[in-house]
Amino acid sequence: MGPRSGIRRPAARFLLVRADDLEVVLQDDDTLAAVHYLQDMSTSITKLARRVWPLVRQYGFQVLVLLAALEISLELAFGRANNKHAPTGSLWLLIPIALPIVLPLLARKRFPFGAPAAVFIYCAGISFFEGRLVTFPFGVFLAVLTSSFLFGMLPERRQGVSGLAIGLGAAAIVNHNDPNGGAGGFFWIGILFVIVWLAGYALGAKLTQYRQVEERAERLEREREQRARAAVAEERARIARELHDVVGHSVSVMTVQASGVRRLLRPEQEREREALLVVEQTGREALAEMRRLVGVLRRPEESPALAPQPSLQHVGKLIDQVRESGLTVDLKVEGEAAKLPASVDLAAYRLVQEGLTNTVKHAQAKRAEVLVRYGNGEVEVVVADDGNGKGGGDGGGHGLVGLRERIAVAGGELDAGPRRGGGFQVRARLPMNGA
C-alpha cells in the first residue's frame, strides 16, 4: 500500500443524482408531490362542496333559524346575571315566550309576506309583557333584521313597502315599552331597518331580473321548437304534394299504356285483356285516392301544379335568376350525369334553391358556388358562399330543418354550417337509386 495508505479521503459533500431519476429527490425539493397533494385536496373539497351545496340551499336557512332560537335560549339562561338591560322574570316563562319570535321564519317560502310580518307583530305584542325581552337577545335582533331583508326581497313592491312600515311601527312600539329605550335608539334601529330593506330590495330586483331572463329564454326555446316542428310539418306536406305530382304522372302513364295495350289485343287474348283491365282500374283508383289525400294537404289558396316538377336539369335557369339579383354564382358539374329518381332529382334541386335563397337573403355574400358531382352510386350537391357565415337562414334555421327532412325522405344526408375559411356551406349526398 505504501505511504498513501495513511491518507484518508475527505467525506463527500455532494450527493450526485441522475437528471432523469425522478424517484430520488431531496425532501425539500419534492414540489411535485406537494402539487399533486394540493390538487387531490382541491378535487376532494370540490366534490364535497357539490354534494353538500344542494343540502345547504334547501335546509341552510332553517338551520340558521334553529341556531338563533338556541342562542336566545342560552342568552336568557346564562347572560342575564348583573345586566341591567336583561329582562326580569322566571326563565321557564321567558324562554317559551321568546322562542316563537323566530319560528315564523321557517314558513317564509309558503308565506313570504306573512312570516316576517308575524315576527314583527309578535315582537310588538310581547313587548307589552316585558319590553326588554325583545331588545336583549342577539338572536331576536338577527330575526328582525332578517325579516326586514325578506320584506325588501318581495317582488310585489307594495307588499315590500307595507312590510317596512310594519317593521318600523313594531320598532316604535318595542322602543316605547322598553324601559331603556329612547328616541335615539328608535332612530338608529329605523335607519338599520331601512338599510337592510334596501339591500333586500336590490337583491330581489336582481333575482327577479334573472328569473325573467330565464323565463324568456325558456319561452324562446319553446317557440323555436314549435316553429321547427311547424317547419318540418310544412315541408312534409310540401313533399307529399310534390311527390303526388311526380308519382301521379308516372301512374297516369302506366294506366294510359295499359289501356292502349288492352285495345291492341286480339279477341282470343281474353286473359291478357282482363289482366290489363285490372291494371288500368287499379291505377285509376290509386290516382283518385292520391288526389283525395293530397287535397287535404293543400292550402285553400293553392291549386294543383300544372307545370312539371323542377329537377337538376333546371339548375342553370335557377342560377341565372339568382345572378340577376347581383350575386355571382359559379356552377360546376363533375362526373357523368345520370338519370335520377324523381324524388332525388327534386330534393337536389330544392337544396340548390334553398341554399342560394339563404345566401341572397342572409349571407351578404359576393360570390357563391354550386357543385354537382356524380359518382359512386350517389350524387353530391354543394352550395357554398363567401358571406358572413349565416347562409343557413335566420337564427332558427327553419329552412334547413325542412331541407334536412326532404333530404332524409330521399334517403340522403345533409351537412350544413360555416366554412373554415369564411362563408357558409350546405352539402348533401343522395343515392342515385333513391334507396
Backbone hydrogen bonds, N-H to C=O, Kabsch-Sander energy under -0.5 kcal/mol:
donor,donor_aa,acceptor,acceptor_aa,energy
5,S,2,G,-1.4
6,G,3,P,-1.2
7,I,4,R,-1.6
8,R,6,G,-0.5
16,L,14,F,-0.6
21,D,18,R,-1.3
22,L,20,D,-1.1
25,V,23,E,-0.7
29,D,26,L,-0.7
30,D,27,Q,-0.9
31,T,29,D,-2.4
34,A,30,D,-1.1
35,V,31,T,-2.5
36,H,32,L,-2.3
37,Y,33,A,-2.3
38,L,34,A,-2.5
39,Q,35,V,-2.4
40,D,36,H,-2.6
41,M,37,Y,-2.5
42,S,38,L,-2.6
43,T,39,Q,-2.5
44,S,40,D,-2.5
45,I,41,M,-2.6
46,T,42,S,-2.3
47,K,43,T,-2.4
48,L,44,S,-2.4
49,A,45,I,-2.6
50,R,46,T,-2.2
51,R,47,K,-1.6
52,V,48,L,-2.4
53,W,49,A,-2.9
55,L,52,V,-0.6
56,V,52,V,-2.3
57,R,53,W,-2.7
58,Q,54,P,-1.7
59,Y,55,L,-3.0
60,G,56,V,-2.2
63,V,59,Y,-2.1
64,L,60,G,-2.1
65,V,61,F,-2.2
66,L,62,Q,-2.2
67,L,63,V,-2.3
68,A,64,L,-2.2
69,A,65,V,-2.1
70,L,66,L,-2.2
71,E,67,L,-2.4
72,I,68,A,-2.2
73,S,69,A,-2.0
74,L,70,L,-2.5
75,E,71,E,-2.7
76,L,72,I,-2.3
77,A,73,S,-1.8
78,F,74,L,-2.7
79,G,75,E,-2.0
83,N,80,R,-1.4
86,A,83,N,-1.4
93,L,90,S,-1.0
94,L,90,S,-2.5
95,I,91,L,-2.1
97,I,93,L,-1.2
98,A,94,L,-2.4
99,L,95,I,-2.5
101,I,98,A,-1.7
102,V,99,L,-1.3
103,L,99,L,-0.9
105,L,102,V,-1.4
106,L,103,L,-1.9
107,A,104,P,-1.7
108,R,105,L,-1.4
111,F,107,A,-2.6
115,A,111,F,-2.4
117,A,113,F,-1.6
118,A,114,G,-2.3
119,V,115,A,-1.4
120,F,116,P,-1.8
121,I,117,A,-2.6
122,Y,118,A,-2.5
123,C,119,V,-2.1
124,A,120,F,-2.4
125,G,121,I,-2.0
126,I,122,Y,-2.6
127,S,123,C,-1.2
128,F,124,A,-0.5
128,F,125,G,-1.2
129,F,126,I,-0.8
130,E,126,I,-2.5
131,G,177,N,-0.5
133,L,130,E,-1.3
134,V,131,G,-1.0
135,T,131,G,-0.9
136,F,132,R,-1.6
141,F,137,P,-1.3
142,L,138,F,-2.2
143,A,139,G,-1.8
144,V,140,V,-2.3
145,L,141,F,-1.9
146,T,142,L,-2.4
147,S,143,A,-2.1
148,S,144,V,-2.1
149,F,145,L,-2.2
150,L,146,T,-2.5
151,F,147,S,-2.0
152,G,148,S,-1.8
153,M,149,F,-1.3
154,L,150,L,-0.6
154,L,151,F,-1.0
157,R,155,P,-0.8
160,G,156,E,-2.0
161,V,157,R,-2.6
162,S,158,R,-2.1
163,G,159,Q,-2.5
164,L,160,G,-2.0
165,A,161,V,-2.1
166,I,162,S,-2.2
167,G,163,G,-2.4
168,L,164,L,-2.5
169,G,165,A,-2.5
170,A,166,I,-2.5
171,A,167,G,-2.3
172,A,168,L,-2.1
173,I,169,G,-2.0
174,V,170,A,-2.7
175,N,171,A,-2.6
176,H,172,A,-1.8
177,N,173,I,-2.1
178,D,174,V,-1.2
181,G,178,D,-1.9
186,F,182,G,-2.0
187,F,183,A,-2.2
188,W,184,G,-2.2
189,I,185,G,-2.2
190,G,186,F,-2.4
191,I,187,F,-2.3
192,L,188,W,-2.3
193,F,189,I,-2.3
194,V,190,G,-2.2
195,I,191,I,-2.4
196,V,192,L,-2.5
197,W,193,F,-2.6
198,L,194,V,-2.5
199,A,195,I,-2.1
200,G,196,V,-2.3
201,Y,197,W,-2.5
202,A,198,L,-2.6
203,L,199,A,-2.3
204,G,200,G,-2.8
205,A,201,Y,-2.4
206,K,202,A,-2.0
207,L,203,L,-2.6
208,T,204,G,-2.7
209,Q,205,A,-2.5
210,Y,206,K,-2.5
211,R,207,L,-2.7
212,Q,208,T,-2.4
213,V,209,Q,-2.2
214,E,210,Y,-2.4
215,E,211,R,-2.9
216,R,212,Q,-2.5
217,A,213,V,-2.5
218,E,214,E,-2.6
219,R,215,E,-2.7
220,L,216,R,-2.8
221,E,217,A,-2.2
222,R,218,E,-2.5
223,E,219,R,-2.7
224,R,220,L,-2.7
225,E,221,E,-2.4
226,Q,222,R,-2.5
227,R,223,E,-2.8
228,A,224,R,-2.5
229,R,225,E,-2.7
230,A,226,Q,-2.6
231,A,227,R,-2.6
232,V,228,A,-2.4
233,A,229,R,-2.6
234,E,230,A,-2.7
235,E,231,A,-2.5
236,R,232,V,-2.6
237,A,233,A,-2.3
238,R,234,E,-2.4
239,I,235,E,-3.0
240,A,236,R,-2.6
241,R,237,A,-2.3
242,E,238,R,-2.6
243,L,239,I,-3.1
244,H,240,A,-1.9
245,D,241,R,-1.6
246,V,242,E,-2.1
247,V,243,L,-3.5
248,G,244,H,-2.7
249,H,245,D,-1.6
250,S,246,V,-1.8
251,V,247,V,-3.0
252,S,248,G,-2.4
253,V,249,H,-2.2
254,M,250,S,-2.3
255,T,251,V,-2.7
256,V,252,S,-2.7
257,Q,253,V,-2.5
258,A,254,M,-2.5
259,S,255,T,-2.3
260,G,256,V,-2.4
261,V,257,Q,-2.6
262,R,258,A,-2.1
263,R,259,S,-1.5
264,L,260,G,-0.7
264,L,261,V,-0.8
265,L,261,V,-0.5
265,L,262,R,-0.8
269,Q,266,R,-1.7
270,E,268,E,-1.5
273,R,269,Q,-2.0
274,E,270,E,-2.4
275,A,271,R,-2.1
276,L,272,E,-2.4
277,L,273,R,-2.0
278,V,274,E,-2.0
279,V,275,A,-2.1
280,E,276,L,-2.6
281,Q,277,L,-2.7
282,T,278,V,-2.8
283,G,279,V,-2.3
284,R,280,E,-2.1
285,E,281,Q,-2.3
286,A,282,T,-2.4
287,L,283,G,-2.3
288,A,284,R,-2.2
289,E,285,E,-2.4
290,M,286,A,-2.5
291,R,287,L,-2.3
292,R,288,A,-1.9
293,L,289,E,-2.4
294,V,290,M,-2.9
295,G,291,R,-1.7
296,V,292,R,-0.8
296,V,293,L,-0.8
297,L,293,L,-0.7
297,L,294,V,-0.6
298,R,294,V,-1.1
302,E,299,R,-1.2
314,H,311,S,-2.1
315,V,312,L,-1.3
318,L,314,H,-1.9
319,I,315,V,-2.7
320,D,316,G,-2.0
321,Q,317,K,-1.8
322,V,318,L,-1.9
323,R,319,I,-2.4
324,E,320,D,-1.2
325,S,322,V,-1.6
326,G,323,R,-1.8
327,L,322,V,-1.0
328,T,366,K,-1.4
329,V,327,L,-0.5
330,D,368,A,-2.2
332,K,370,V,-2.7
334,E,372,V,-2.9
337,A,335,G,-0.6
345,D,341,P,-2.9
346,L,342,A,-2.5
347,A,343,S,-2.1
348,A,344,V,-2.4
349,Y,345,D,-1.9
350,R,346,L,-2.5
351,L,347,A,-1.9
352,V,348,A,-1.9
353,Q,349,Y,-2.6
354,E,350,R,-3.0
355,G,351,L,-2.8
356,L,352,V,-2.4
357,T,353,Q,-2.1
358,N,354,E,-2.4
359,T,355,G,-1.8
360,V,356,L,-2.3
361,K,357,T,-2.2
362,H,358,N,-2.8
363,A,358,N,-1.1
363,A,359,T,-0.7
364,Q,359,T,-0.6
365,A,359,T,-0.7
368,A,328,T,-2.7
369,E,384,A,-3.1
370,V,330,D,-3.2
371,L,382,V,-2.8
372,V,332,K,-2.6
373,R,380,E,-3.0
374,Y,334,E,-2.6
375,G,378,E,-2.0
378,E,375,G,-1.3
379,V,430,L,-3.1
380,E,373,R,-3.1
381,V,428,A,-2.7
382,V,371,L,-2.6
383,V,426,V,-2.8
384,A,369,E,-2.4
385,D,424,F,-2.1
386,D,367,R,-1.5
388,N,363,A,-2.5
393,G,390,K,-1.2
397,G,394,D,-0.9
400,L,392,G,-0.6
401,V,397,G,-1.5
402,G,398,H,-2.2
403,L,399,G,-2.2
404,R,400,L,-2.8
405,E,401,V,-1.8
406,R,402,G,-2.1
407,I,403,L,-2.6
408,A,404,R,-2.3
409,V,405,E,-2.1
410,A,406,R,-1.6
411,G,408,A,-1.6
412,G,407,I,-2.9
413,E,429,R,-1.9
415,D,427,R,-3.2
417,G,425,Q,-2.0
419,R,423,G,-2.3
422,G,419,R,-1.1
423,G,387,G,-0.5
425,Q,417,G,-2.2
426,V,383,V,-2.8
427,R,415,D,-3.0
428,A,381,V,-2.5
429,R,413,E,-2.1
430,L,379,V,-2.7
432,M,377,G,-2.1
434,G,431,P,-1.0
